[in-house]
Amino acid sequence: METMKLERTKRIRKLAVWTWTWVVTMAIATFGPEFIWDNHSFLTPFAIIVNLANGILMILANRDLFNHFDELERKIHLESMGITLGLTVVVGLTFSLLDQKDLIPFDAEIGFLVMFTGLCYLAAVLINTHRFK
Amino acid sequence: MKNKIRDLREQKGMTQEELAEFIGVSRQTINAIEKQKFDPSLPTAFKMAKLFGLPIESIFQFEEK
């Protein structure tokens, strides 16, 4: 069990590192062109490519952690992902429609959907974990 | 699905943690199986049957819902 816990901790740390570096590279790619390198023709696409590569490594680290889950944890996370995917598509399209028809006083930015997806997944994992306690 | 995991584990004098370690799952999974909130996979059921020295059908009883 100790070996399992150590392996789990190692994979969680790896995911945390890739997630934080992805957030940092996203911030650099977003604000860098305006505040750091004055829209340099090479640095802007380079920063975006670095962020994309970092995101792919983050996804691989997440898959690595998922593959270490046991059968109950996999069930909890798979159900949570299913609920999150469904809600993101349905709520995202409703949100976009509301924006197109000018029924909300602001633009339907992708950032809102990303936040909604994250919160939805967190809530689904907590609820599903509680169900099996 | 009904099961006798808790009784068999206690007869063997094992904790949930020890059983989880032997089977290769988390303690929460053993707890959920004992409380019949989660049905284990076939490999897990076979590992339990091997540990307790009993056939699978005498540990797990299928119930029509």
N, CA and C atoms of all chains as a GROMACS GRO file, in nm:
protein
  594
    1MET      N    1   0.083  -0.121   0.000
    1MET     CA    2   0.000   0.000   0.000
    1MET      C    3   0.086   0.126   0.000
    2GLU      N    4   0.200   0.119   0.073
    2GLU     CA    5   0.291   0.234   0.078
    2GLU      C    6   0.343   0.267  -0.062
    3THR      N    7   0.378   0.160  -0.137
    3THR     CA    8   0.427   0.180  -0.274
    3THR      C    9   0.318   0.245  -0.359
    4MET      N   10   0.193   0.197  -0.341
    4MET     CA   11   0.081   0.254  -0.416
    4MET      C   12   0.063   0.402  -0.385
    5LYS      N   13   0.071   0.434  -0.253
    5LYS     CA   14   0.054   0.574  -0.210
    5LYS      C   15   0.165   0.663  -0.265
    6LEU      N   16   0.288   0.609  -0.262
    6LEU     CA   17   0.402   0.687  -0.313
    6LEU      C   18   0.386   0.712  -0.463
    7GLU      N   19   0.342   0.608  -0.535
    7GLU     CA   20   0.322   0.621  -0.679
    7GLU      C   21   0.211   0.722  -0.708
    8ARG      N   22   0.103   0.716  -0.627
    8ARG     CA   23  -0.008   0.810  -0.643
    8ARG      C   24   0.040   0.954  -0.621
    9THR      N   25   0.116   0.974  -0.512
    9THR     CA   26   0.168   1.107  -0.482
    9THR      C   27   0.255   1.159  -0.596
   10LYS      N   28   0.339   1.069  -0.650
   10LYS     CA   29   0.428   1.107  -0.760
   10LYS      C   30   0.347   1.154  -0.881
   11ARG      N   31   0.241   1.080  -0.913
   11ARG     CA   32   0.159   1.116  -1.030
   11ARG      C   33   0.079   1.244  -1.006
   12ILE      N   34   0.032   1.264  -0.882
   12ILE     CA   35  -0.042   1.388  -0.851
   12ILE      C   36   0.052   1.508  -0.862
   13ARG      N   37   0.175   1.492  -0.811
   13ARG     CA   38   0.275   1.601  -0.819
   13ARG      C   39   0.304   1.635  -0.965
   14LYS      N   40   0.320   1.529  -1.046
   14LYS     CA   41   0.350   1.549  -1.189
   14LYS      C   42   0.236   1.627  -1.256
   15LEU      N   43   0.111   1.588  -1.224
   15LEU     CA   44  -0.004   1.658  -1.281
   15LEU      C   45  -0.009   1.803  -1.234
   16ALA      N   46   0.021   1.823  -1.104
   16ALA     CA   47   0.019   1.960  -1.049
   16ALA      C   48   0.123   2.048  -1.120
   17VAL      N   49   0.241   1.992  -1.143
   17VAL     CA   50   0.348   2.070  -1.210
   17VAL      C   51   0.305   2.109  -1.351
   18TRP      N   52   0.251   2.012  -1.427
   18TRP     CA   53   0.210   2.041  -1.566
   18TRP      C   54   0.091   2.137  -1.570
   19THR      N   55   0.002   2.125  -1.471
   19THR     CA   56  -0.115   2.214  -1.467
   19THR      C   57  -0.070   2.359  -1.441
   20TRP      N   58   0.016   2.376  -1.340
   20TRP     CA   59   0.061   2.512  -1.307
   20TRP      C   60   0.145   2.573  -1.420
   21THR      N   61   0.232   2.492  -1.481
   21THR     CA   62   0.312   2.547  -1.591
   21THR      C   63   0.221   2.582  -1.710
   22TRP      N   64   0.113   2.502  -1.727
   22TRP     CA   65   0.018   2.533  -1.835
   22TRP      C   66  -0.051   2.668  -1.808
   23VAL      N   67  -0.090   2.690  -1.682
   23VAL     CA   68  -0.154   2.817  -1.644
   23VAL      C   69  -0.057   2.934  -1.668
   24VAL      N   70   0.069   2.914  -1.628
   24VAL     CA   71   0.169   3.020  -1.643
   24VAL      C   72   0.195   3.048  -1.792
   25THR      N   73   0.212   2.941  -1.873
   25THR     CA   74   0.239   2.964  -2.016
   25THR      C   75   0.116   3.025  -2.085
   26MET      N   76  -0.003   2.992  -2.035
   26MET     CA   77  -0.125   3.053  -2.090
   26MET      C   78  -0.126   3.204  -2.060
   27ALA      N   79  -0.087   3.240  -1.936
   27ALA     CA   80  -0.082   3.383  -1.899
   27ALA      C   81   0.023   3.455  -1.982
   28ILE      N   82   0.139   3.389  -2.004
   28ILE     CA   83   0.247   3.452  -2.083
   28ILE      C   84   0.200   3.470  -2.229
   29ALA      N   85   0.134   3.366  -2.285
   29ALA     CA   86   0.088   3.375  -2.424
   29ALA      C   87  -0.022   3.480  -2.439
   30THR      N   88  -0.101   3.501  -2.332
   30THR     CA   89  -0.211   3.598  -2.338
   30THR      C   90  -0.161   3.742  -2.324
   31PHE      N   91  -0.078   3.763  -2.218
   31PHE     CA   92  -0.038   3.902  -2.188
   31PHE      C   93   0.099   3.940  -2.243
   32GLY      N   94   0.181   3.839  -2.277
   32GLY     CA   95   0.316   3.866  -2.330
   32GLY      C   96   0.320   3.957  -2.451
   33PRO      N   97   0.239   3.929  -2.556
   33PRO     CA   98   0.247   4.013  -2.677
   33PRO      C   99   0.226   4.161  -2.647
   34GLU      N  100   0.140   4.192  -2.552
   34GLU     CA  101   0.109   4.332  -2.522
   34GLU      C  102   0.205   4.395  -2.421
   35PHE      N  103   0.239   4.316  -2.314
   35PHE     CA  104   0.315   4.376  -2.204
   35PHE      C  105   0.464   4.339  -2.199
   36ILE      N  106   0.506   4.232  -2.269
   36ILE     CA  107   0.647   4.191  -2.257
   36ILE      C  108   0.725   4.210  -2.388
   37TRP      N  109   0.674   4.156  -2.499
   37TRP     CA  110   0.756   4.161  -2.621
   37TRP      C  111   0.695   4.243  -2.736
   38ASP      N  112   0.600   4.323  -2.706
   38ASP     CA  113   0.546   4.420  -2.804
   38ASP      C  114   0.510   4.357  -2.940
   39ASN      N  115   0.428   4.253  -2.934
   39ASN     CA  116   0.378   4.184  -3.054
   39ASN      C  117   0.486   4.136  -3.152
   40HIS      N  118   0.594   4.084  -3.099
   40HIS     CA  119   0.703   4.030  -3.182
   40HIS      C  120   0.647   3.917  -3.270
   41SER      N  121   0.684   3.917  -3.399
   41SER     CA  122   0.622   3.824  -3.494
   41SER      C  123   0.661   3.677  -3.468
   42PHE      N  124   0.776   3.652  -3.404
   42PHE     CA  125   0.813   3.513  -3.375
   42PHE      C  126   0.767   3.471  -3.235
   43LEU      N  127   0.786   3.561  -3.136
   43LEU     CA  128   0.760   3.522  -2.996
   43LEU      C  129   0.612   3.490  -2.968
   44THR      N  130   0.519   3.560  -3.034
   44THR     CA  131   0.377   3.534  -3.006
   44THR      C  132   0.335   3.393  -3.048
   45PRO      N  133   0.359   3.351  -3.175
   45PRO     CA  134   0.321   3.212  -3.208
   45PRO      C  135   0.402   3.110  -3.130
   46PHE      N  136   0.529   3.142  -3.097
   46PHE     CA  137   0.613   3.050  -3.018
   46PHE      C  138   0.551   3.027  -2.880
   47ALA      N  139   0.505   3.136  -2.816
   47ALA     CA  140   0.444   3.125  -2.682
   47ALA      C  141   0.317   3.041  -2.689
   48ILE      N  142   0.242   3.058  -2.797
   48ILE     CA  143   0.117   2.981  -2.812
   48ILE      C  144   0.148   2.832  -2.831
   49ILE      N  145   0.251   2.803  -2.911
   49ILE     CA  146   0.289   2.662  -2.935
   49ILE      C  147   0.341   2.597  -2.806
   50VAL      N  148   0.420   2.673  -2.729
   50VAL     CA  149   0.472   2.621  -2.601
   50VAL      C  150   0.354   2.590  -2.508
   51ASN      N  151   0.255   2.680  -2.506
   51ASN     CA  152   0.137   2.659  -2.420
   51ASN      C  153   0.059   2.535  -2.465
   52LEU      N  154   0.046   2.518  -2.597
   52LEU     CA  155  -0.027   2.400  -2.650
   52LEU      C  156   0.046   2.272  -2.612
   53ALA      N  157   0.179   2.270  -2.630
   53ALA     CA  158   0.259   2.151  -2.596
   53ALA      C  159   0.247   2.120  -2.447
   54ASN      N  160   0.251   2.226  -2.367
   54ASN     CA  161   0.237   2.210  -2.221
   54ASN      C  162   0.100   2.152  -2.185
   55GLY      N  163  -0.004   2.197  -2.256
   55GLY     CA  164  -0.139   2.146  -2.233
   55GLY      C  165  -0.149   1.998  -2.265
   56ILE      N  166  -0.083   1.957  -2.374
   56ILE     CA  167  -0.086   1.815  -2.411
   56ILE      C  168  -0.016   1.730  -2.304
   57LEU      N  169   0.096   1.781  -2.252
   57LEU     CA  170   0.167   1.708  -2.145
   57LEU      C  171   0.083   1.701  -2.018
   58MET      N  172   0.004   1.807  -1.994
   58MET     CA  173  -0.086   1.807  -1.878
   58MET      C  174  -0.192   1.698  -1.894
   59ILE      N  175  -0.246   1.685  -2.015
   59ILE     CA  176  -0.348   1.582  -2.042
   59ILE      C  177  -0.288   1.443  -2.022
   60LEU      N  178  -0.164   1.422  -2.070
   60LEU     CA  179  -0.098   1.292  -2.054
   60LEU      C  180  -0.074   1.260  -1.907
   61ALA      N  181  -0.038   1.363  -1.828
   61ALA     CA  182  -0.017   1.342  -1.684
   61ALA      C  183  -0.150   1.306  -1.616
   62ASN      N  184  -0.259   1.367  -1.664
   62ASN     CA  185  -0.391   1.336  -1.609
   62ASN      C  186  -0.429   1.192  -1.641
   63ARG      N  187  -0.398   1.149  -1.764
   63ARG     CA  188  -0.427   1.010  -1.803
   63ARG      C  189  -0.346   0.912  -1.719
   64ASP      N  190  -0.221   0.950  -1.691
   64ASP     CA  191  -0.132   0.870  -1.607
   64ASP      C  192  -0.191   0.849  -1.468
   65LEU      N  193  -0.246   0.957  -1.413
   65LEU     CA  194  -0.308   0.949  -1.280
   65LEU      C  195  -0.433   0.863  -1.287
   66PHE      N  196  -0.514   0.884  -1.393
   66PHE     CA  197  -0.638   0.807  -1.409
   66PHE      C  198  -0.608   0.657  -1.417
   67ASN      N  199  -0.500   0.621  -1.486
   67ASN     CA  200  -0.464   0.480  -1.501
   67ASN      C  201  -0.419   0.418  -1.369
   68HIS      N  202  -0.389   0.502  -1.271
   68HIS     CA  203  -0.348   0.450  -1.140
   68HIS      C  204  -0.467   0.434  -1.046
   69PHE      N  205  -0.584   0.487  -1.086
   69PHE     CA  206  -0.704   0.476  -1.002
   69PHE      C  207  -0.749   0.330  -0.992
   70ASP      N  208  -0.815   0.296  -0.882
   70ASP     CA  209  -0.875   0.162  -0.875
   70ASP      C  210  -1.015   0.167  -0.936
   71GLU      N  211  -1.084   0.053  -0.935
   71GLU     CA  212  -1.211   0.044  -1.009
   71GLU      C  213  -1.319   0.140  -0.960
   72LEU      N  214  -1.329   0.162  -0.829
   72LEU     CA  215  -1.430   0.254  -0.777
   72LEU      C  216  -1.397   0.399  -0.815
   73GLU      N  217  -1.270   0.434  -0.802
   73GLU     CA  218  -1.228   0.571  -0.837
   73GLU      C  219  -1.253   0.598  -0.986
   74ARG      N  220  -1.226   0.496  -1.068
   74ARG     CA  221  -1.251   0.512  -1.213
   74ARG      C  222  -1.398   0.535  -1.240
   75LYS      N  223  -1.483   0.458  -1.170
   75LYS     CA  224  -1.628   0.472  -1.189
   75LYS      C  225  -1.671   0.614  -1.149
   76ILE      N  226  -1.622   0.661  -1.034
   76ILE     CA  227  -1.656   0.795  -0.984
   76ILE      C  228  -1.615   0.901  -1.087
   77HIS      N  229  -1.491   0.892  -1.135
   77HIS     CA  230  -1.441   0.994  -1.227
   77HIS      C  231  -1.506   0.984  -1.366
   78LEU      N  232  -1.532   0.861  -1.412
   78LEU     CA  233  -1.598   0.847  -1.543
   78LEU      C  234  -1.738   0.904  -1.541
   79GLU      N  235  -1.814   0.875  -1.433
   79GLU     CA  236  -1.950   0.930  -1.422
   79GLU      C  237  -1.945   1.082  -1.415
   80SER      N  238  -1.849   1.132  -1.339
   80SER     CA  239  -1.835   1.278  -1.325
   80SER      C  240  -1.800   1.342  -1.459
   81MET      N  241  -1.711   1.276  -1.536
   81MET     CA  242  -1.674   1.330  -1.667
   81MET      C  243  -1.794   1.330  -1.761
   82GLY      N  244  -1.875   1.224  -1.755
   82GLY     CA  245  -1.994   1.214  -1.840
   82GLY      C  246  -2.091   1.328  -1.811
   83ILE      N  247  -2.117   1.350  -1.682
   83ILE     CA  248  -2.209   1.457  -1.641
   83ILE      C  249  -2.152   1.593  -1.683
   84THR      N  250  -2.022   1.612  -1.660
   84THR     CA  251  -1.957   1.739  -1.692
   84THR      C  252  -1.962   1.766  -1.843
   85LEU      N  253  -1.930   1.663  -1.923
   85LEU     CA  254  -1.933   1.680  -2.069
   85LEU      C  255  -2.073   1.717  -2.117
   86GLY      N  256  -2.173   1.645  -2.068
   86GLY     CA  257  -2.311   1.672  -2.108
   86GLY      C  258  -2.353   1.813  -2.071
   87LEU      N  259  -2.328   1.850  -1.945
   87LEU     CA  260  -2.368   1.984  -1.899
   87LEU      C  261  -2.293   2.094  -1.973
   88THR      N  262  -2.163   2.070  -2.001
   88THR     CA  263  -2.085   2.172  -2.071
   88THR      C  264  -2.141   2.198  -2.211
   89VAL      N  265  -2.175   2.091  -2.283
   89VAL     CA  266  -2.231   2.107  -2.418
   89VAL      C  267  -2.366   2.179  -2.412
   90VAL      N  268  -2.456   2.128  -2.325
   90VAL     CA  269  -2.592   2.184  -2.319
   90VAL      C  270  -2.590   2.329  -2.268
   91VAL      N  271  -2.523   2.351  -2.153
   91VAL     CA  272  -2.520   2.486  -2.094
   91VAL      C  273  -2.440   2.582  -2.184
   92GLY      N  274  -2.331   2.530  -2.243
   92GLY     CA  275  -2.248   2.614  -2.330
   92GLY      C  276  -2.326   2.665  -2.451
   93LEU      N  277  -2.403   2.575  -2.514
   93LEU     CA  278  -2.481   2.616  -2.631
   93LEU      C  279  -2.595   2.711  -2.593
   94THR      N  280  -2.657   2.686  -2.478
   94THR     CA  281  -2.763   2.777  -2.430
   94THR      C  282  -2.704   2.916  -2.405
   95PHE      N  283  -2.587   2.918  -2.342
   95PHE     CA  284  -2.516   3.043  -2.310
   95PHE      C  285  -2.485   3.120  -2.439
   96SER      N  286  -2.435   3.047  -2.540
   96SER     CA  287  -2.401   3.108  -2.668
   96SER      C  288  -2.526   3.164  -2.736
   97LEU      N  289  -2.635   3.088  -2.729
   97LEU     CA  290  -2.762   3.131  -2.790
   97LEU      C  291  -2.814   3.258  -2.723
   98LEU      N  292  -2.803   3.261  -2.589
   98LEU     CA  293  -2.848   3.380  -2.515
   98LEU      C  294  -2.768   3.504  -2.559
   99ASP      N  295  -2.638   3.482  -2.584
   99ASP     CA  296  -2.552   3.593  -2.629
   99ASP      C  297  -2.592   3.637  -2.770
  100GLN      N  298  -2.612   3.538  -2.860
  100GLN     CA  299  -2.649   3.570  -2.999
  100GLN      C  300  -2.779   3.648  -3.007
  101LYS      N  301  -2.873   3.615  -2.921
  101LYS     CA  302  -3.005   3.681  -2.924
  101LYS      C  303  -3.009   3.805  -2.834
  102ASP      N  304  -2.891   3.843  -2.782
  102ASP     CA  305  -2.879   3.962  -2.695
  102ASP      C  306  -2.969   3.957  -2.572
  103LEU      N  307  -2.978   3.838  -2.514
  103LEU     CA  308  -3.060   3.824  -2.393
  103LEU      C  309  -2.978   3.834  -2.265
  104ILE      N  310  -2.844   3.842  -2.279
  104ILE     CA  311  -2.757   3.866  -2.163
  104ILE      C  312  -2.674   3.993  -2.190
  105PRO      N  313  -2.646   4.071  -2.084
  105PRO     CA  314  -2.580   4.200  -2.106
  105PRO      C  315  -2.428   4.192  -2.126
  106PHE      N  316  -2.373   4.071  -2.149
  106PHE     CA  317  -2.227   4.058  -2.169
  106PHE      C  318  -2.202   3.949  -2.274
  107ASP      N  319  -2.074   3.941  -2.320
  107ASP     CA  320  -2.040   3.840  -2.422
  107ASP      C  321  -2.022   3.702  -2.358
  108ALA      N  322  -2.061   3.599  -2.431
  108ALA     CA  323  -2.043   3.461  -2.382
  108ALA      C  324  -1.898   3.419  -2.407
  109GLU      N  325  -1.809   3.459  -2.316
  109GLU     CA  326  -1.666   3.428  -2.330
  109GLU      C  327  -1.640   3.281  -2.298
  110ILE      N  328  -1.538   3.225  -2.364
  110ILE     CA  329  -1.501   3.084  -2.341
  110ILE      C  330  -1.457   3.062  -2.196
  111GLY      N  331  -1.402   3.168  -2.134
  111GLY     CA  332  -1.355   3.158  -1.995
  111GLY      C  333  -1.466   3.117  -1.898
  112PHE      N  334  -1.588   3.168  -1.924
  112PHE     CA  335  -1.702   3.131  -1.838
  112PHE      C  336  -1.728   2.981  -1.847
  113LEU      N  337  -1.719   2.929  -1.970
  113LEU     CA  338  -1.746   2.786  -1.992
  113LEU      C  339  -1.638   2.700  -1.925
  114VAL      N  340  -1.513   2.746  -1.933
  114VAL     CA  341  -1.403   2.671  -1.870
  114VAL      C  342  -1.424   2.666  -1.718
  115MET      N  343  -1.462   2.782  -1.661
  115MET     CA  344  -1.488   2.786  -1.516
  115MET      C  345  -1.606   2.696  -1.480
  116PHE      N  346  -1.711   2.701  -1.562
  116PHE     CA  347  -1.829   2.618  -1.538
  116PHE      C  348  -1.790   2.470  -1.542
  117THR      N  349  -1.709   2.432  -1.642
  117THR     CA  350  -1.666   2.292  -1.656
  117THR      C  351  -1.589   2.246  -1.532
  118GLY      N  352  -1.496   2.329  -1.487
  118GLY     CA  353  -1.415   2.295  -1.369
  118GLY      C  354  -1.500   2.277  -1.245
  119LEU      N  355  -1.592   2.372  -1.223
  119LEU     CA  356  -1.677   2.366  -1.103
  119LEU      C  357  -1.772   2.247  -1.109
  120CYS      N  358  -1.821   2.221  -1.231
  120CYS     CA  359  -1.914   2.110  -1.250
  120CYS      C  360  -1.845   1.976  -1.221
  121TYR      N  361  -1.722   1.961  -1.270
  121TYR     CA  362  -1.646   1.837  -1.249
  121TYR      C  363  -1.615   1.818  -1.100
  122LEU      N  364  -1.576   1.927  -1.035
  122LEU     CA  365  -1.546   1.922  -0.891
  122LEU      C  366  -1.670   1.879  -0.812
  123ALA      N  367  -1.784   1.943  -0.843
  123ALA     CA  368  -1.908   1.910  -0.771
  123ALA      C  369  -1.949   1.764  -0.798
  124ALA      N  370  -1.937   1.720  -0.924
  124ALA     CA  371  -1.976   1.583  -0.960
  124ALA      C  372  -1.887   1.481  -0.888
  125VAL      N  373  -1.757   1.507  -0.879
  125VAL     CA  374  -1.666   1.414  -0.810
  125VAL      C  375  -1.702   1.408  -0.660
  126LEU      N  376  -1.728   1.524  -0.599
  126LEU     CA  377  -1.762   1.526  -0.456
  126LEU      C  378  -1.893   1.451  -0.430
  127ILE      N  379  -1.994   1.476  -0.515
  127ILE     CA  380  -2.125   1.410  -0.496
  127ILE      C  381  -2.111   1.259  -0.517
  128ASN      N  382  -2.042   1.219  -0.624
  128ASN     CA  383  -2.026   1.075  -0.651
  128ASN      C  384  -1.943   1.005  -0.543
  129THR      N  385  -1.840   1.073  -0.491
  129THR     CA  386  -1.759   1.014  -0.383
  129THR      C  387  -1.847   0.992  -0.261
  130HIS      N  388  -1.932   1.091  -0.230
  130HIS     CA  389  -2.021   1.081  -0.114
  130HIS      C  390  -2.120   0.965  -0.131
  131ARG      N  391  -2.166   0.944  -0.255
  131ARG     CA  392  -2.263   0.836  -0.283
  131ARG      C  393  -2.210   0.699  -0.243
  132PHE      N  394  -2.079   0.676  -0.259
  132PHE     CA  395  -2.022   0.544  -0.233
  132PHE      C  396  -1.960   0.531  -0.094
  133LYS      N  397  -1.980   0.633  -0.008
  133LYS     CA  398  -1.922   0.626   0.126
  133LYS      C  399  -2.005   0.536   0.217
  134MET      N  400  -2.578  -0.648  -0.540
  134MET     CA  401  -2.530  -0.784  -0.512
  134MET      C  402  -2.492  -0.794  -0.363
  135LYS      N  403  -2.545  -0.899  -0.299
  135LYS     CA  404  -2.513  -0.921  -0.157
  135LYS      C  405  -2.376  -0.985  -0.145
  136ASN      N  406  -2.306  -0.959  -0.035
  136ASN     CA  407  -2.177  -1.028  -0.015
  136ASN      C  408  -2.147  -1.046   0.134
  137LYS      N  409  -2.053  -1.137   0.161
  137LYS     CA  410  -2.017  -1.168   0.300
  137LYS      C  411  -1.876  -1.118   0.332
  138ILE      N  412  -1.831  -1.018   0.259
  138ILE     CA  413  -1.692  -0.973   0.273
  138ILE      C  414  -1.660  -0.929   0.417
  139ARG      N  415  -1.750  -0.850   0.478
  139ARG     CA  416  -1.721  -0.799   0.612
  139ARG      C  417  -1.701  -0.915   0.711
  140ASP      N  418  -1.795  -1.013   0.708
  140ASP     CA  419  -1.786  -1.128   0.800
  140ASP      C  420  -1.658  -1.206   0.777
  141LEU      N  421  -1.628  -1.233   0.650
  141LEU     CA  422  -1.509  -1.313   0.618
  141LEU      C  423  -1.381  -1.239   0.657
  142ARG      N  424  -1.381  -1.108   0.635
  142ARG     CA  425  -1.264  -1.028   0.672
  142ARG      C  426  -1.244  -1.030   0.823
  143GLU      N  427  -1.353  -1.013   0.897
  143GLU     CA  428  -1.343  -1.012   1.044
  143GLU      C  429  -1.301  -1.149   1.098
  144GLN      N  430  -1.352  -1.255   1.033
  144GLN     CA  431  -1.310  -1.390   1.074
  144GLN      C  432  -1.160  -1.409   1.058
  145LYS      N  433  -1.106  -1.348   0.956
  145LYS     CA  434  -0.961  -1.358   0.929
  145LYS      C  435  -0.881  -1.261   1.014
  146GLY      N  436  -0.951  -1.175   1.088
  146GLY     CA  437  -0.885  -1.075   1.173
  146GLY      C  438  -0.813  -0.967   1.094
  147MET      N  439  -0.868  -0.935   0.977
  147MET     CA  440  -0.805  -0.832   0.892
  147MET      C  441  -0.880  -0.700   0.903
  148THR      N  442  -0.807  -0.592   0.885
  148THR     CA  443  -0.870  -0.460   0.876
  148THR      C  444  -0.904  -0.433   0.729
  149GLN      N  445  -0.987  -0.330   0.708
  149GLN     CA  446  -1.020  -0.293   0.568
  149GLN      C  447  -0.892  -0.254   0.494
  150GLU      N  448  -0.804  -0.185   0.565
  150GLU     CA  449  -0.677  -0.139   0.507
  150GLU      C  450  -0.593  -0.258   0.460
  151GLU      N  451  -0.586  -0.362   0.545
  151GLU     CA  452  -0.506  -0.480   0.511
  151GLU      C  453  -0.566  -0.555   0.391
  152LEU      N  454  -0.700  -0.567   0.392
  152LEU     CA  455  -0.766  -0.635   0.280
  152LEU      C  456  -0.743  -0.556   0.150
  153ALA      N  457  -0.757  -0.423   0.162
  153ALA     CA  458  -0.736  -0.336   0.044
  153ALA      C  459  -0.595  -0.355  -0.011
  154GLU      N  460  -0.498  -0.362   0.080
  154GLU     CA  461  -0.358  -0.379   0.037
  154GLU      C  462  -0.338  -0.511  -0.036
  155PHE      N  463  -0.400  -0.616   0.018
  155PHE     CA  464  -0.386  -0.749  -0.042
  155PHE      C  465  -0.449  -0.753  -0.181
  156ILE      N  466  -0.566  -0.691  -0.192
  156ILE     CA  467  -0.640  -0.696  -0.320
  156ILE      C  468  -0.581  -0.596  -0.422
  157GLY      N  469  -0.523  -0.488  -0.370
  157GLY     CA  470  -0.468  -0.386  -0.460
  157GLY      C  471  -0.568  -0.278  -0.497
  158VAL      N  472  -0.659  -0.247  -0.402
  158VAL     CA  473  -0.753  -0.136  -0.423
  158VAL      C  474  -0.744  -0.044  -0.301
  159SER      N  475  -0.823   0.066  -0.302
  159SER     CA  476  -0.819   0.157  -0.188
  159SER      C  477  -0.912   0.107  -0.075
  160ARG      N  478  -0.890   0.158   0.047
  160ARG     CA  479  -0.975   0.119   0.160
  160ARG      C  480  -1.120   0.162   0.136
  161GLN      N  481  -1.137   0.277   0.069
  161GLN     CA  482  -1.272   0.327   0.038
  161GLN      C  483  -1.347   0.228  -0.051
  162THR      N  484  -1.274   0.162  -0.141
  162THR     CA  485  -1.337   0.064  -0.230
  162THR      C  486  -1.385  -0.057  -0.151
  163ILE      N  487  -1.301  -0.104  -0.059
  163ILE     CA  488  -1.341  -0.218   0.026
  163ILE      C  489  -1.465  -0.181   0.108
  164ASN      N  490  -1.464  -0.060   0.163
  164ASN     CA  491  -1.578  -0.012   0.243
  164ASN      C  492  -1.705  -0.009   0.158
  165ALA      N  493  -1.694   0.042   0.035
  165ALA     CA  494  -1.812   0.050  -0.054
  165ALA      C  495  -1.862  -0.090  -0.092
  166ILE      N  496  -1.769  -0.185  -0.109
  166ILE     CA  497  -1.810  -0.323  -0.142
  166ILE      C  498  -1.880  -0.385  -0.022
  167GLU      N  499  -1.823  -0.367   0.097
  167GLU     CA  500  -1.884  -0.425   0.218
  167GLU      C  501  -2.024  -0.368   0.243
  168LYS      N  502  -2.040  -0.239   0.213
  168LYS     CA  503  -2.171  -0.176   0.234
  168LYS      C  504  -2.267  -0.201   0.118
  169GLN      N  505  -2.221  -0.282   0.023
  169GLN     CA  506  -2.299  -0.319  -0.096
  169GLN      C  507  -2.344  -0.198  -0.178
  170LYS      N  508  -2.258  -0.098  -0.179
  170LYS     CA  509  -2.286   0.020  -0.262
  170LYS      C  510  -2.213   0.010  -0.395
  171PHE      N  511  -2.120  -0.083  -0.403
  171PHE     CA  512  -2.040  -0.099  -0.525
  171PHE      C  513  -2.010  -0.247  -0.547
  172ASP      N  514  -2.034  -0.292  -0.671
  172ASP     CA  515  -2.004  -0.432  -0.706
  172ASP      C  516  -1.863  -0.440  -0.763
  173PRO      N  517  -1.780  -0.530  -0.706
  173PRO     CA  518  -1.640  -0.535  -0.754
  173PRO      C  519  -1.631  -0.596  -0.894
  174SER      N  520  -1.516  -0.573  -0.958
  174SER     CA  521  -1.491  -0.633  -1.089
  174SER      C  522  -1.461  -0.782  -1.070
  175LEU      N  523  -1.462  -0.858  -1.178
  175LEU     CA  524  -1.432  -1.002  -1.170
  175LEU      C  525  -1.293  -1.030  -1.113
  176PRO      N  526  -1.186  -0.960  -1.160
  176PRO     CA  527  -1.054  -0.988  -1.101
  176PRO      C  528  -1.051  -0.965  -0.949
  177THR      N  529  -1.119  -0.858  -0.903
  177THR     CA  530  -1.122  -0.831  -0.759
  177THR      C  531  -1.197  -0.941  -0.685
  178ALA      N  532  -1.311  -0.984  -0.742
  178ALA     CA  533  -1.390  -1.091  -0.680
  178ALA      C  534  -1.308  -1.220  -0.673
  179PHE      N  535  -1.234  -1.251  -0.779
  179PHE     CA  536  -1.150  -1.372  -0.780
  179PHE      C  537  -1.039  -1.364  -0.676
  180LYS      N  538  -0.980  -1.245  -0.663
  180LYS     CA  539  -0.873  -1.228  -0.563
  180LYS      C  540  -0.928  -1.250  -0.422
  181MET      N  541  -1.050  -1.201  -0.398
  181MET     CA  542  -1.112  -1.218  -0.266
  181MET      C  543  -1.142  -1.365  -0.240
  182ALA      N  544  -1.196  -1.432  -0.343
  182ALA     CA  545  -1.229  -1.574  -0.330
  182ALA      C  546  -1.103  -1.655  -0.298
  183LYS      N  547  -0.992  -1.618  -0.364
  183LYS     CA  548  -0.866  -1.689  -0.342
  183LYS      C  549  -0.816  -1.665  -0.199
  184LEU      N  550  -0.827  -1.540  -0.154
  184LEU     CA  551  -0.781  -1.505  -0.019
  184LEU      C  552  -0.860  -1.580   0.087
  185PHE      N  553  -0.994  -1.584   0.070
  185PHE     CA  554  -1.078  -1.648   0.172
  185PHE      C  555  -1.092  -1.799   0.150
  186GLY      N  556  -1.037  -1.850   0.040
  186GLY     CA  557  -1.041  -1.994   0.012
  186GLY      C  558  -1.182  -2.045  -0.011
  187LEU      N  559  -1.265  -1.963  -0.075
  187LEU     CA  560  -1.405  -2.000  -0.100
  187LEU      C  561  -1.440  -1.975  -0.246
  188PRO      N  562  -1.542  -2.049  -0.298
  188PRO     CA  563  -1.584  -2.017  -0.436
  188PRO      C  564  -1.655  -1.881  -0.439
  189ILE      N  565  -1.645  -1.812  -0.553
  189ILE     CA  566  -1.704  -1.678  -0.566
  189ILE      C  567  -1.852  -1.676  -0.528
  190GLU      N  568  -1.926  -1.780  -0.573
  190GLU     CA  569  -2.072  -1.779  -0.551
  190GLU      C  570  -2.110  -1.793  -0.403
  191SER      N  571  -2.015  -1.837  -0.319
  191SER     CA  572  -2.051  -1.843  -0.177
  191SER      C  573  -2.016  -1.710  -0.107
  192ILE      N  574  -1.944  -1.623  -0.176
  192ILE     CA  575  -1.914  -1.490  -0.118
  192ILE      C  576  -2.013  -1.386  -0.170
  193PHE      N  577  -2.043  -1.394  -0.300
  193PHE     CA  578  -2.134  -1.296  -0.363
  193PHE      C  579  -2.263  -1.366  -0.406
  194GLN      N  580  -2.375  -1.305  -0.370
  194GLN     CA  581  -2.504  -1.358  -0.414
  194GLN      C  582  -2.576  -1.255  -0.500
  195PHE      N  583  -2.605  -1.297  -0.624
  195PHE     CA  584  -2.672  -1.206  -0.717
  195PHE      C  585  -2.819  -1.191  -0.679
  196GLU      N  586  -2.866  -1.067  -0.682
  196GLU     CA  587  -3.008  -1.040  -0.652
  196GLU      C  588  -3.073  -0.969  -0.770
  197GLU      N  589  -3.189  -1.018  -0.812
  197GLU     CA  590  -3.265  -0.947  -0.917
  197GLU      C  591  -3.322  -0.820  -0.855
  198LYS      N  592  -3.309  -0.707  -0.928
  198LYS     CA  593  -3.363  -0.583  -0.870
  198LYS      C  594  -3.507  -0.562  -0.917
   0.00000   0.00000   0.00000
